[in-house]
């Protein structure tokens, strides 16, 4: 019974982010496993999936030609590496994608430096598009610091070098917790030696190395050319692990590529190195195109086949990849419900069929005959179930045969089929994720779940954070009914919630500084300077630099919207003192200091941050990160006076 309940609970669990995607159980009419289905404990998805990588797209004839080319190649999803249209025109960019690929074609995109001005709109456009893709689920700040899973691919989209901070730690954490065989790290900018054009160091090496340690492919854009490394033991030191084909991915070995020929322009080659396996620039008469990879090539879960194709059909690079990352040796060719599923791929767990006998079910389960319709199959399918309960929660016989039912469980026929202290509420199933005619065991006097329109009226008064309330009189003493704040409390946006009077918002919420302010340094969301404490300004759309969503406005020191360590801090808020960063050159440091490269980790910043320091000694000495080493002016003056007194005494 526990297993049946857990299965149903999983199916109705909302996702953290904007797409709710329960994994369905496929029918039994096909001999091959549905490509959407995966048992994360034992099986990999099987069946090919073809993906295109491109960046630096623009909106022009070449941009359209690249999209037509990938459509004609049978590509099923696009991983965009940033710099979408260069016109700050999200609608026109999306119209171009829709015209060629359709409105529901999956596009997983990382922000580029030319996308920042209209990023909130671009981001919403991407969310809207992915919301139409049943097989996609994403978490986090999409395109800036997020992960997406789609048909067995694990995709990390980072804004490193363009927007936000803490990318390296986030990426390493996500890779360490993933059990995916195919992992892709996608961002826009590069390190100088990881491209062959004129770009400088803009991301730091840590993020490259974190991907390599996690066995993830590194996909970037920014430079308008195509280049691919050999399999690497170290990106930072440019150490080649192997020059052979296929490239064998494993923890600690991977490769990187730049695919920046999406349609805008084509640049020449300025750099070279023995770590490059393929280079395609204007020096090689390059044309616009994309890298196309078929994962699970030939139906083999750990193999991929890739090629770069331009719009003339030229293929300057072709290679194969094998992933030895979390590779599972057992692959099930049969869909759940297939006659041979439990025999060849079993023993089957709760709710899975078709079984022929108890031995084809997991320990403690039995094979229930002809119950397939109750589990999403056809009538004649036999399903593995608990020996005491062959029905799923919500079935008409569940509480009778598997009960007594607990709170929120059904279908009950009377109070006697509910646990002690509960009653059987009639026709409330829709409020609990069942059919509307299902009767559910609930607490007496309250048949509604928290958040229901009648909850505070019938089950109240509501406590702090509970809803839906219709007025303060439906809240507990001392609380007020806040209108349309449900989204901040885990309900639908229109739900009214009982909250503490005065400040009903969380930091970063739209009305936080207005109702809970004035805001101090680094707090948001503010609408104007008057919502900030005296002496602070309301900086527009800098939220990502302060831990909020990108479109959040934040109270900051006048003329300096950036926190220390931000890529623009020394430029806009400097010159920087000893231990402050991020600097781009000595001109952004105080007189007498130099800009020490990639020493941020020693000062409490990200490792790629460049810090103003004493020439010849970039390391802090017995001090907290970022704290100036030299005396402040007042202390200097005191030291001089003390020295003068000592001289007079002599």
N, C-alpha and C positions, 0 to 999 in steps of 0.2 A: 504493500500500500504506500509505503514511503516513496518508492521509486516512481510510482504512477503520479503521485502528487508533485514530485520534483520535476518530472517531465512536463506536466502541465504548467507548473510555475515558470519554467524556463521559457515556454512558448509565449507567455504573456508578460515577460519582464521587459520594461522599456529600456532602450539603449541610452547611454550617457549623453549622446549628442543628438543630432537632428533627424536621424533615420532610424525607424523601428523595423528591425528585420529578423523576425523569428525564422529559424531554419525549418522548413516544412519537411514532411515525410512524403517521398514520392510514391507514385502508384506502382503497380506491378506489370504494366503493359510493355515494358521495354527490357531488353536483355542487358543493356549497358547501364552503368550507374549514372544518374543525373549529375551533371558537372557542378551543380550547386551543393551537392551533399558531401559532407565530410564528417568523419568520426575523428575528432582531434586526438583521441587517445591511441588509435591504432592505425588509421588509414590516411593516406594523402588523397586529395582530389585527383581524379584522372580525367583525361581528355585535354586536348590542346587548347591553349589560350594565347592569342596574338595581340601584342601591345606595341605601340609606336612611341618613341621618345623624340621630342623636339623642343626647342626654345627659340627666343628672339624672332618672333613670328611676323608682326606687322599685319597690315591689311592692304594687300595689293595682289596683283595677278599671280606672282610667285607664291604668295601665302595660300591662295586658293588652290594653285596647282599641287602644292605639297599635300593639302587635305584630300584632294581628289586622288592623288597617288596612294595615300595610305588607305583610303576607302576601297580603291580597286584592288589593293593587296589583301583585303579581307581582315584588316585590323579591327579589333573589338573594343579597344580602349586607348586613350591617349594620356600619357604622362607628360605634362607640360612643365618645362624647366624655367619658366619665368620670362618676363618682358613680352606681354601679350600683343598689344596693338600699337604701342608708342604714341597713341593719340588721346589717352585718358578717356576712352569711349567704350565702356563695358558693353553697352547695348549693341554697338556695331560689331564688336568682337564676337559676342555671343550669336548675333545674327549670321555671321560668317560660318561659325561652327555648325549652326542649325541648318543653314542652307545646304551644306555639303554632307554633314554626318548625321543630322537629325537632332531633335530637341532632347532626347534621352540617351545620347551617346555618352559613355562615361569619360569624364575629363578630370584627372587628378592633377592639380596644379600647385606649384610653389611660387611664392611672390618673387618678382624681379624688381630691380631698382627703378625701372620705368613704370611700375605698377602701383607705386606707393601713394600717389596723389589721390587716386580713386579706389584705393584698396578695399574699403568697406563695401563698395558696390560690386567690385569684382568678386569679392569673397561671397557675397550673397548670391550673385549669379551662379557661382560654382556650387553653392549649397542647393540652390533650386534645381540645378541640373542633376546633381547626384541624388536628390530626393526621389527622382524618377527611376533610379537604378535599384531594382529589388535585391541585387546580389552584393551591393556595396554598403559598408558601414565605416564611419569615420568618427574619431574622437579627438578632442582638443581644439586648438585655434587653427582652423583649416588653412592650409597653405603657409602657415607661419611656424607653428609648433604642433604638428598633428600626425596621427597615424591613420591609415586606411587599410582595410582588408577587402579584397575583391577576388573571388574565384581562386582562392589559395595563395594569392600574392599579398605580401605584407609590405606596405609602402609608407615610408616616413617622408613627410613634406616639411622642409625647414626653410625659414627665412634668414638663415645666418648670413651676415654681411649686408642684408637689406633691411630687416626689421626684427626687433625683439632681441632677447638675450637668453643666456642659459641653454643654448641649443645643444651643446656637446653633452651636458649631463642628461638632458631629456632624451636625446637620441640613444645614448649608452644604456639608459634605464629601459627604454622600450625594446631594444634589441636583446638585452639580457633576459627579459621576461617573455619573449616571443618563442614559440615552438615551430614557427614557419620554416619551411625548407627554402623558399624563394623570398629573399629580402632585398628591398631596393631603397637606397637613400637618395632623395632627390632634392636639390636646391639649385640656386641660380649662379652664384658667384664662384670664383676659383682662387686657388693659390697660383702664383706666377708660374711655377714649374709643373703645374697640372693643366696647362693649356699651351698652345704654340703661337699665340699672338702677342698682343701688347698689354695684356692685363697685368696688374700688380697683385701682391698678396692681399687678399680681402676677406679671408675666412679663418685663417689659422689652420694648423695641421691637426689639431685634436679631433675635429669632426671627421676628417678623412680617416684617421687612425681608428677612431671608434667604430666606424663602419667596417673597416678591414678586420678588426678584432671580432666583429659580429658576423663575418662572412657575408656582408651585404654588398651588392653592386652599387657603385657611386656614379650617379647620373647628374651632370651639371650642364649649364648653358653659358650665357654671358659673352664669350668670345664667339664671333660669327664664323665658325669653321667647324670641322669634325676632326676629332682625334681620339684615340683609344690606347690605353696602356696595355702592356703585358700583364700577366698575373704577378702581383706585387707582394713582397714580404714586408715592405715599409714604403709608404707614400712619401713621408718626410725625407727619408734618406735615399729615395728612389732606388730601392733594392728590389731587383727582379727575382721572383721565385721560380718562374718558368717561362720560356718562350714558346712552349708547345701548344698545340690545339688538340683537344679541347682545354679550356681554362677550368681548372678544378677548384671551385670555391670551398673554403672551409674556414673555421674560426681562425683568424690570423692571416688569411690569404684572400685577396680579392683584386678587382681591377676597377679603373675609373674611365669615364669617357666624357667628352664635351660634344653635345649635339646642338649647335647654335645656328643651324642653317634652315630655320623654319620659314624664311621668306623675306626678311628685311634686307640684308646685304651680305656680301661675302668678303672676308678679309684675307690678307696674305699671311705667310708663315714667317715668323721672326725668331722662333726658338726651336730647338731640337734636343734629342737626348736618346740614349740607348733603351730607355724604358718605354718608348713609344712603339706600339705594334702597327698603328695605322695613322696617317695624317692626310687630310683632304682639305686644302685651302685654295685660294685663287692661284697660288703657285702651281697647284696640280690641276688647274682648270676646273675647279669644283663648281657644282651647281647646287641649288637648294634641294633639301631632302630631309629624311628622317631615318633614325635607327629603328629597325623593326625586329622584335624578338618573339619567337614562339616558345613559350614555356610549356613543359610537359610534352616536348616534341615527340611525335610518334606514339603518344599515350604513355610514355615512360616518365614517371613523376619527377625524376631528378635530372632530366636532360633538357637543354634549351638550344635553339638554333637562331642565330642573329645575323643580320646583314644591314648595311647602310645602303639605301637606294636613293638616287636623286630623281628629279622630275623628268629626266631624259631616259630613265631606266638603267643608268650606269650604276654598278655595284662595286665601289672601291674597297669595300671591306666585308668579309664574311668570316664568321667564326662560330664555334660551338662552345657551350658551357655545361659543366656538370656541377651540381650542388651536392656536397657531402655534409651540408649543415642540417642537423635534425632530420636526416634522411631515414625514412621508415621502409624496411624491406618488404612488408606485406601490403599488397594492393588488392582491394576487393573489386572485382569486375561487375558485381551485381548490385542493383538498387535495392533499398529497403522495400520489402514486399515481393521481391523476385523469389521464385520457388526454391532456388539454390542458395539464397543469401545466408541463412543461418547454418546450412550445412558446410559451405565453403569458407564463410567469413565469420562464423560464430565462435563461441556461443554468443547468441544475441542477448541484448539487454532489454529492460522493460519497454514495452511498446513497439518493439521491432519484430518483424516477421519477414518471410514466411518460414515458420519452423515445422518440422515433421514430428518431433517428439521432445520430451523434456531435456534430453541430453544435448539438444541443440540450443538450449537456453542457458544463461549464466546460472551459477550455483544459487539455489534457493528459489528459482523461478520455475514455472511450469508453462507448457505449451497449450494455450487455450484455443479450441477449435472454432472456426467460422465466426470470429469476432472482429474480422478485418474492418468492417464498416465503422466500428466504434473508434478505430485508430487511423482513419484516413485512407484505408485500402478498400479493395473490393470485398464482397461478402465472404467468399470462400477462403480468405487468407487466415492462417493460424498465427497467433501472436504470443510472444513471451510475456507473461504477467506474474504478479505475485500470486502464490498459491491460495491466498485468502481473498483475492480481489482481482477479477479479470476485467473490471470496468475502469475507464479513466474518470477522473473527477469531473462532475457535471453530467455524467450518464444517468439515465432515469433509474438505474438500479444501484448506483454507487453507494448511497447512504444505507440502503437496505442490506446489501451484501457485504459492504466494506466498512460500514460505520461502526459506532455512531460518528456522524460527521462533526468536524471542528468548525470554528467560526469562519465563515466565508466559503465553506464547502457545500456542494449539492450534488445531485438533486435529492431533496428530502421529500417525503410524503406526509410528514407530521412531526411534531415536537419529539416524539419517541425515537426518531431516527437521528436526533442531534445529541451532542454531548450534554452532560448535566449543566443546567443553567442557561442553555440556549433554546431558541425557538425557531420554527421553520417559517421563514417569510416567503410569501407567495409571489411568483412572477417578478422577482428582482434580479434574475440571472444576468441581465445586460449590464448591471452595475458592478458585476463581479467577473466579467469576462466570459460568461457563458451565453447561451441563447436566452432570449427574453422570457421564455416560458419556464425556465429552470427555477425551482424553489431552493432557497439557500438558508443554511443555519446561521443565525445571527444572535447578537445579544438582545434580550427582551427590551422592547421600547426603542430600539435603534436598528433598523434594517438597512441603513445606508453606510457605505464606506466613507472615510474621511475625505472631504473634498466634494462630496455629492451636494447638489443644490439644496437638499433638505437636511443635511447632516446637523448643522448647528441648531436648526429649528426643532428637530425631533430628538436629537441625541445630545444637545448642549446643556448648559452654555459651553461654548468652545474655549479651549485653552489657547495659550500663546502659540501661534503658527498653525492653528487648525481653521478649517473652513468647510463649506461655504457659509458665510454669515450674511444676513440681510440688514444688520444694523448693530450698534453697540450693545443693544439689549440682548443679543444672542451670544455675547462674549462674557467670559468670566469677569468678575469685579476687577477694575483697574485697567482693563484692556479696551481697545477700540477696534472697530471693523474697518480695515483698510481696503479700498476699492481697487479691483483689477491688479492685484499684486501676486496672483497665484503662481506665476512663473518663477518668482523668487523663493517660493516655498515648496516647489515640486509638484504643483497642480497645473491645470490649464490656466492660460494667462488671464482669463476673465473671472477667475474665482476670487471672491473677497475673503480676506483672512484676518482673524483676530490677532492683534499685535500690541506691543507696548506703545503707549502714546508718545509722541515726540519724534522718534526716529524709527521708521518702519523699514528703512532701506539698508542694504549692505553696501560697503565701500565699492565704488565703481558703478552702482546702479544710477539710472538717469537722474533721479531727484535727490541723491544722497547729500550733495553739498547744499542744496536749497533747503532741505528739511532738517538736516542733521549737522549743518555747518555753522559758521564758515569753515571750509576745509583747510587743513594745514599742508605744508610742503609734501608733495607726492600723493595727495589724496584726490579722488574724483568720484563721480562725474560732476564737473562744474559747467554751468551755462554761460557765466560771465565772471569778470574780475570781482564783482561784489559778493560772490559766493565763496571767495577765498579770504583767508586771513589777511590783515593789513600788511602791505608790502609784497604780496604775491600776485602773480598774474595767472589767468586761466589759459593754458596752452592747449591748442586744438589738435585732436587726433594723435596724441603721444602716449596713449594708454598702454600700448604694447611694451614701451620702454619702462613702464612702472608696474607691470604685472597684471594689467587689465586687458580688455579687448582693444584692438587697434583704434576704434573710433571713439574711445573714451577721452574726454578733455580733463586735464590734470592741473591742479594748482602747483605752480613752480616759482622759483626765483625769477624776477624780471630778466628778460633777455637770455635766460638759460633754461630751456625746457628739458635738458637732458640730465640723467643721473650720472655721477662720476663713473667712468669706465665705459660710457657710451661712445660709439665711434665718432660722434661729432662734439664731444664734450670740450676737448682742448681747443678745437677750432672756434666754437661759438661762445664758450664760457671761460676761455683761458686769457692769457697764457697760463698753462698748468704749472703748479708748484711741484717740488720734489715728491715723488710717490703718487702723483695724479696722472690719470689717463682717460681716454685713449688719445694719444698724439699720433700725428702723421709724419711730423718732421720736427727738428729742433726749433724751428720758428714758432711752433705752438707751445714751447716750453719757456719758462722764465729764463732770463739771462744767466749763462753759466751752466745750464743743464743741457743734456742731450736726450733724444728720444730713443729709449732702449726697446728693441723689438722683441715681442713674444715673451715678455717676463711677467705678464699679468697675474699668473697663478701665485707668484711670490708676493703680490700686493693685495690679494683677495679678490681679483677680477677673474674673468675667463682667461685661459692660458694665452690666447692669441692677442690680447690687449697689449699695446705698446705704451710704456710708462716713462714719464719724465724723471730722469735720475742724474746723479753726479757722474760726470764723464769718467770712464774707466772703472766705475763701480755701480753696476745696475741693481745691486742687491740691497734690500732693506737691512738695517742693523738694529736688532733689539728694539723693535718697535712694531706697533700694530700696522697691518696693511693700510697703505694710503695716507699715513700720518706723516707730516713733513718732518725731515730729519734735522734741518737747521733751526736755530732759535727764531722766535717771532721778533718783529722789530722792537717791541717794548723790552724784551729780554736782552736784545743786543745793546740797547741804550743803557740798561742797568749794568751790563757787563763792562761797558766803556767807563761808566762813572766809578765803578769799583776799581778798575785798573788805574784811573786817574788819582783816586784817593791813596792807593798803594804807592804810586809814584811820589805824591806829595809827602807821604810819611817817611819815605827814604831820604 
